[in-house]
Structure formats: structure tokens, C-alpha cells
Amino acid sequence: MPVFLLLVVALLAFHVSADEAPEEAEPLVPELQNLGLLGTLTGDIELGFLFIDGNTDARGWRVNTELVHENDFFRNRYNVQGRIQKNQFTNSETGEVRTEATVKRYALSGQSNYKFLSGSTSFFGRGAYAYDMFGSFRQVGSLATGYANRVYQKQANYLDLETGPGFAYREGASGNTSKGLIWFLALNFEQEIYKGSRFRQTFEGNVSVDGENSAYTSRSSLTAQINGRLAMRLSFSVSHNSQPEGNLQTTDTETSASLVYQF
């Protein structure tokens, strides 16, 4: 907790520094990489570390990367996430020290939006896969397609809403599997708060049509520029499963502070 508070203080300090000399601040969102006829490309890589010593010894890291490719006809978005944490446990009787993984999670997704003539509306298709060794479900995969609408856009600020039918496959911690139809819902919002700082909110819901597990994920993040393409990000994530196996809780939360490189 003290480490997290120090990161928050550092984040605020960077904000104050940016306010004192706004004329020297660079845009938080880097210029789009122009690919000519292929359109534009932008993205970021987010990296965080965990070090705990004392009564509990633990080491961990998390990575999140997103890539967005856009041209006159398509908007493609790719995302890869990963988190690993290992804890050391000492046997009080023998003194033997062993290291065990307590978090092992990764996920990837890809989505392509075909734009209609208006430019703000589109038809999308997406696929997603997630693996969580200690989560409510060991593996989850889904496919969905439907209608998307960019209801708001002003420069780099935007709000996307998406909905449509899909199919999901789930493998529980016990090895039991289930599959069925879902209705996919998504929101993606990004807004500049002030120079050098941006807020982003994402939400995804896989609502089971046939009474199986429904899954929802929400992530709120605040990104503050440090220097050039380097930034710091504070984020809070909530994951909810309506029907986890056994006595597992329905909701997991995660609060993190990470360094971000934007390209």
C-alpha cells in the first residue's frame, strides 16, 4: 500500500509540473503512424511490477498492450494482457522454502469494424480468449458480431457503443465445460481531462441467452504524461461472473499503477 501511495504522489507531482509549464508540454496522444494507403497505426505498451518483502515475499508483473489500425474502411483493434505473480512460502516445521504461482492469467482479443458510409456507424466482428489458472473459469473463449456506433468524436476524444449476438465457450476450475449463445455489449470511452492527462473507461458484457454464466468486465484508467512518449497509468478493473463454480466469489477487482510507452 505505501508503494501505491508513492506512485499516486508521483503522478500528482507530474501533473503539477505540467501545469507550471504548459507551453512546453507535448501532446499525450502521440501522432498516428501514417502507413500511406494502409491507413494509420497507434498503440501503447503498459508494464507494471510487484515486489513484496517481509512477512510475505512475492514477485509479479503485468503487461497490457493495445494496437489500433485504421483506414477509410476498417478500424482494427488488438489487445494482449498478461499477469503472473509468485509467492514464497516457508514451512514452519522444516524451514523449507517453496515458490508457488498465485496468479497466472493472460488474455487476447481482436476486433475489426467495417465502416458504413456515414463513418460513425460500423459492422463489427470480434474474437476473444482468456486463461486464468486460479479464476472462476480456467478458460473462456467467445465470438461475436453486430452493430457499432461512434456516438461522439472530437479530435482524439470518442465514445463507442457496440452490441450484437455471439457464442461463448467456458471451462471451469473443475474441468467442467459449457457453451451457448450470448449477447455482447461494449462501451469504449476516452477523453482528455486536461493537457497531458487522459481518462479512459471500457466495459464489456457477455450476457448468456440460455441461462449459463454471464461475464462483465469494466476498466477505468487515468494516464498522465511523464516525458515524450512515456506516461504513468493508474487503473481500476472489476470482473464479474454471475455463476462461478463452488464457493468462488462472483466479483474480482484489481488496482494497479504502471508505466506506459506510447507509439
N, C-alpha and C positions, 0 to 999 in steps of 0.2 A: 504493500500500500504506500509506504513512503516513496518508493521509486516512482509510482504512478503520479503522486503529488508533485514530485520534482519535475516530471515531464509536463504536467499541466502548467506549472510556474514558468518553465522554459518556453512553452507555447505562448503564454501571455506576454512574456518578455519580447518575443519576436514580433508580436502584434504592436507593442508599444514602440519598438524600434522602427517598424514600418510606418507608423503614424507620424513619427517625428520627421521622417524624410520621405514623404510620399512621392516626390518628384523623381526619386532615384529607384523606386520600386519597379520591378519588372512584372509583366502580366503573370498571374498564377497559372493560367492555362497556356502551355507552350503552343507555338504556331503549328498548324497542321502540316504534316509531311506531305508535300504535293507529289503525287505519283503520275502526274500527267493525265492521260486518258483513263487510267485506272482509278482516279479519284484521290482521296486524301486518307491519311493514316495517323492515328494518335493513340496514346495509351499511357499506362503507368505500371510500375512495379513497387509493391508495398512489402516491406520486410520488418519484422519485429522479433525480439529475443526475450527470453525469460531466464533469469539467474536467481536462484534462491539457495541460501546457505544458512546453516544454524541447526535448529531442531529438525528442519525439513530441508533436504538437499534435492534440488530439481534443476533441470536444464530443458529448455524448449525453444522452439522457433515457429514462426508462422509466416507464410508468404501469400500474397494475393496479387495477381496480375490481370489486367484487362486491356484488350486491344479492340479498337473500333476502326473499321474500314468503311468508307462511304463514297459513293459516286452519285451520278444523276438518277440511277435506277434502283440501287440497293444500299441498305445500311446493314453491315455485318458486325456483330459484337461477339467476342470470345473472352471467356473468363476461366482462370485456373486458380484454385485455392488449395492450401495445404497447411496442416498444423501437426507437429509432433512434440510431445513432452515426455521426458523420462525422469522418474523419481528414484532416489536411493533409499533402501530400507535396510535397517540393521536388526538382526536377530538378537534380542536382549539376553538370551541364554548362551548362545555360542559366539556372539560378536561378529558373525558372518554378515558381510555387506553384499547386497544384491541390487541390481538396477533393473527396473521394470518400466515398460511403457505404460503410461496412464492416459495419454491422449494420442490417437493416431487417426487422422482424418484428412481426406482430400476430396476435392470435387472439381468438376469441369463442366462447362456448358458452352453451347454455340447457338447463335440465332441469326437468321437472315430475314430482313424486311424488304419486300418488293414494293416500291413506292407507286402509288396511283398518280394520276395526272395532277392532282391538287398539291402533291408534295408533302402534305401534313398527314395524310392517311396512307396506310400500307397493309399488305397481307404478309403475315409472318409465319415462319416455321422454326421450331427450336427443338434441341435435344439436350438432356442434362443427365449427369451421373454423379452419384456421391457415395463414398465409402467411409464408414465410421466404426472403428473396431469396438468402441465402448458406448455407442449411442443407442437410441431407441430402436434403430434399424441398421443392420450391418451394411446393406446395400440398397440403394434406391435409384431407379432409372425412369425417365419419363420422356415422352414425345408429345408435342402439342403444336397446333396450328390455329390461326384465327385472324382477327382484325385488330389493328393498332392505329392509334390516333395521337399525333403530337399536338396536343390542345394548346400548348403555349411554347413560344420560342422567341427569345430576344438575345441576339448575339450568341454567346455560349450558354445562356440560361434556357432551360427547357423543362417540359413536363410531358411524359409519355404515359398513355394508358393502353393496356393490351388485354384481350380476353379471347377465349376460344376453347374448343374441346381437345381432349388428348387421351393418352393411355399411360399408365404407370405400373411399374413392377417393383415389389418390395421384398426384401429378405430380412427377417427379424433376427435378433441376437441368438435365438434358439435354433435357427436354421429354417424355420417355417417360412414359406413364401406365399405371397398373394399378388394378384394383379387385377386390373379393372379400369374402367373408364373414369376420367377426371374432367373437371372444368378448370382451366388455367386462368388465373388473374394476375396482373402485374402492374406495378407503378414504378416509374423511374423519374425522379425529380432532382434537378441540380440548379443552384442559384448562388451567385456571388453575393456575399454578405457585405463586404467592403473590400477595398483594394488589398489584394494579397491573401484573401480568405474566401473559401467556398464551402457551402453546405450541400450535402447530398443525402437523399432519402430513397431507398429502394424497398420494394415489397413484392413478394411472390407467394401465390397461393395455389396449391394443388388440391382442389375440393373433390373428394370422392363422390361419384354419382351413385355407386352401388353399396354404400354403407361401410366401406373399408376405411382405412386411416386417411385423414386429411392433414396435409402439412402446410405450414405457413412460415415464412422467413422474412424478417424485417431487419434492415441495417441503416443506422443513422451515422453520418460521419462529418467531421469538420476538418478541413485541410487548410493549413497555413503555410505560406511560402517562407522558406528559410533563406535560400540564395539560388538564383537562377532556376534550374530545373529540380532542385532539391526542396522537399517540403516535409512537414510533420503532420500526421493524421491521428486524430482521436476518433474512435468509433465504438458504437454500442450495437450489438446484434442480439436478436431474440428469435429462437426457433421453437415452434410448437407442433406437436403431433397429437392428434385427437385420441388415438388408440395405441399407445405404446404397450409393449409386451410386459407381463408380470407386474412388478411394483415400480417400474421405471417412471420417473416424473414426466409430465407432459410438456414441460417448458424448460429450455436451456437458454442461458444468457451468457454473453461474453463482452467484456470491456477491454479495449486494447489501445495502445499507443505505438505508432510505427513510423519509420522513415519511408519516404516515397520519392522515387525518381520518376520524373515525367518526360516522355519523349513524343 
